Amino acid sequence: MSESIIENPVESLVANLIYQVNGVLPRDIKLQDSLVDDLLMDSVELIDLLMRLEEVGVTIPEAEIHSKLTVGDIVQRTGQSVVKSFSVESCPLDERGNEAVVAKEHLN
């Protein structure tokens, strides 16, 4: 299946974070992709992604970080954490001409 994962705001957020970390276009990212095996993330990129996720309130336990960790795993964990306190909005195109996504904290 070669369809993009961009179907909801959480998937869009995760895909855009991955794009920011290693340059894989969001349209080329699938839920079943392994971060290491399919998207070819190295250890520095993986740490960068995990830090960016922590900035939006998503923590992945060390025991769950392994070479078989998938985009779907990240989306599931992000959906459990981010949706509670953030809304995700599309914003203008980034420097590469791709739609960027911004998570905004609810201040209500």
RAQUI-V261991 format. One record per pair of residues at least 4 apart in sequence whose ideal C-beta (glycine too) atoms are under 8 Angstrom apart, sorted by the first residue. I is the first residue (numbers start at 1). J is the second residue. D is the distance in whole Angstrom. If there is no record, write none. Layout:
i:I j:J d:D
i:I j:J d:D
This chain:
i:1 j:30 d:7
i:1 j:32 d:8
i:2 j:30 d:7
i:3 j:30 d:7
i:4 j:15 d:8
i:4 j:26 d:7
i:4 j:27 d:4
i:4 j:28 d:7
i:4 j:29 d:7
i:4 j:30 d:7
i:5 j:11 d:5
i:5 j:14 d:8
i:5 j:15 d:6
i:5 j:26 d:8
i:5 j:29 d:5
i:5 j:30 d:6
i:5 j:31 d:5
i:5 j:71 d:6
i:5 j:75 d:7
i:6 j:11 d:6
i:6 j:12 d:5
i:6 j:15 d:6
i:6 j:26 d:6
i:6 j:27 d:7
i:7 j:11 d:6
i:8 j:12 d:7
i:9 j:13 d:6
i:9 j:87 d:7
i:9 j:88 d:4
i:9 j:89 d:8
i:9 j:101 d:8
i:10 j:14 d:7
i:10 j:75 d:6
i:10 j:78 d:5
i:10 j:79 d:5
i:10 j:82 d:6
i:10 j:83 d:6
i:10 j:88 d:7
i:11 j:15 d:6
i:11 j:31 d:8
i:11 j:75 d:5
i:12 j:16 d:6
i:12 j:26 d:7
i:12 j:88 d:6
i:12 j:90 d:8
i:12 j:101 d:5
i:13 j:17 d:6
i:13 j:56 d:7
i:13 j:78 d:7
i:13 j:82 d:7
i:13 j:88 d:5
i:13 j:101 d:5
i:13 j:103 d:6
i:14 j:18 d:6
i:14 j:71 d:6
i:14 j:74 d:5
i:14 j:75 d:5
i:14 j:78 d:6
i:15 j:19 d:6
i:15 j:26 d:4
i:15 j:29 d:5
i:15 j:71 d:8
i:16 j:20 d:6
i:16 j:26 d:6
i:16 j:100 d:6
i:16 j:101 d:4
i:17 j:21 d:6
i:17 j:49 d:6
i:17 j:52 d:5
i:17 j:53 d:7
i:18 j:22 d:6
i:18 j:24 d:6
i:18 j:26 d:8
i:18 j:29 d:6
i:18 j:35 d:8
i:18 j:39 d:7
i:18 j:49 d:7
i:18 j:71 d:7
i:19 j:23 d:7
i:19 j:24 d:6
i:19 j:25 d:6
i:19 j:26 d:5
i:19 j:29 d:8
i:19 j:98 d:7
i:20 j:52 d:7
i:21 j:41 d:7
i:21 j:45 d:5
i:21 j:48 d:5
i:21 j:49 d:5
i:21 j:52 d:7
i:22 j:39 d:6
i:22 j:40 d:7
i:22 j:41 d:6
i:22 j:45 d:5
i:24 j:28 d:6
i:24 j:29 d:6
i:24 j:39 d:5
i:25 j:29 d:7
i:25 j:98 d:7
i:26 j:98 d:7
i:26 j:99 d:8
i:29 j:33 d:6
i:29 j:39 d:7
i:29 j:71 d:6
i:30 j:38 d:8
i:30 j:71 d:7
i:31 j:70 d:7
i:31 j:71 d:5
i:31 j:72 d:4
i:31 j:75 d:6
i:32 j:38 d:8
i:32 j:70 d:6
i:32 j:71 d:7
i:32 j:72 d:6
i:33 j:38 d:4
i:33 j:39 d:5
i:33 j:70 d:6
i:33 j:71 d:5
i:34 j:38 d:5
i:34 j:39 d:7
i:34 j:67 d:7
i:34 j:68 d:6
i:34 j:69 d:7
i:34 j:70 d:6
i:35 j:39 d:5
i:35 j:41 d:5
i:35 j:46 d:6
i:35 j:49 d:7
i:35 j:69 d:5
i:35 j:70 d:7
i:35 j:71 d:7
i:35 j:74 d:7
i:36 j:40 d:7
i:36 j:41 d:6
i:36 j:46 d:7
i:36 j:67 d:4
i:36 j:68 d:8
i:36 j:69 d:7
i:37 j:67 d:6
i:37 j:68 d:7
i:39 j:71 d:8
i:41 j:45 d:4
i:41 j:46 d:5
i:41 j:49 d:7
i:42 j:46 d:7
i:43 j:47 d:6
i:44 j:48 d:6
i:45 j:49 d:6
i:46 j:50 d:6
i:46 j:65 d:7
i:47 j:51 d:6
i:48 j:52 d:6
i:49 j:53 d:6
i:49 j:74 d:8
i:50 j:54 d:6
i:50 j:60 d:6
i:50 j:65 d:7
i:51 j:55 d:7
i:52 j:56 d:7
i:53 j:58 d:4
i:53 j:59 d:7
i:53 j:60 d:7
i:53 j:74 d:7
i:53 j:77 d:8
i:53 j:78 d:7
i:54 j:58 d:7
i:54 j:59 d:6
i:56 j:78 d:8
i:56 j:81 d:8
i:56 j:82 d:6
i:56 j:86 d:6
i:56 j:103 d:5
i:57 j:81 d:5
i:57 j:82 d:6
i:57 j:85 d:6
i:57 j:86 d:7
i:58 j:74 d:8
i:58 j:77 d:6
i:58 j:78 d:5
i:58 j:81 d:4
i:58 j:82 d:6
i:59 j:81 d:7
i:60 j:64 d:5
i:60 j:65 d:6
i:60 j:69 d:8
i:60 j:74 d:7
i:60 j:77 d:6
i:61 j:65 d:8
i:64 j:69 d:7
i:64 j:73 d:7
i:64 j:77 d:8
i:65 j:69 d:6
i:69 j:73 d:5
i:69 j:74 d:7
i:70 j:74 d:7
i:71 j:75 d:6
i:72 j:76 d:6
i:73 j:77 d:6
i:74 j:78 d:6
i:75 j:79 d:6
i:76 j:80 d:7
i:77 j:81 d:7
i:78 j:82 d:5
i:79 j:83 d:6
i:80 j:84 d:8
i:81 j:85 d:8
i:82 j:86 d:5
i:82 j:88 d:7
i:82 j:103 d:7
i:85 j:105 d:6
i:85 j:106 d:6
i:86 j:103 d:4
i:86 j:104 d:6
i:86 j:105 d:6
i:86 j:106 d:7
i:87 j:103 d:7
i:87 j:104 d:6
i:87 j:106 d:6
i:88 j:101 d:6
i:88 j:102 d:7
i:88 j:103 d:5
i:88 j:104 d:8
i:89 j:101 d:7
i:89 j:102 d:6
i:89 j:104 d:6
i:90 j:99 d:5
i:90 j:100 d:8
i:90 j:101 d:6
i:91 j:99 d:8
i:91 j:100 d:5
i:91 j:101 d:7
i:91 j:102 d:5
i:92 j:99 d:8
i:92 j:100 d:7
i:93 j:97 d:5
i:93 j:98 d:6
i:93 j:99 d:6
i:93 j:100 d:7
i:94 j:98 d:5
i:94 j:99 d:8
i:94 j:100 d:4
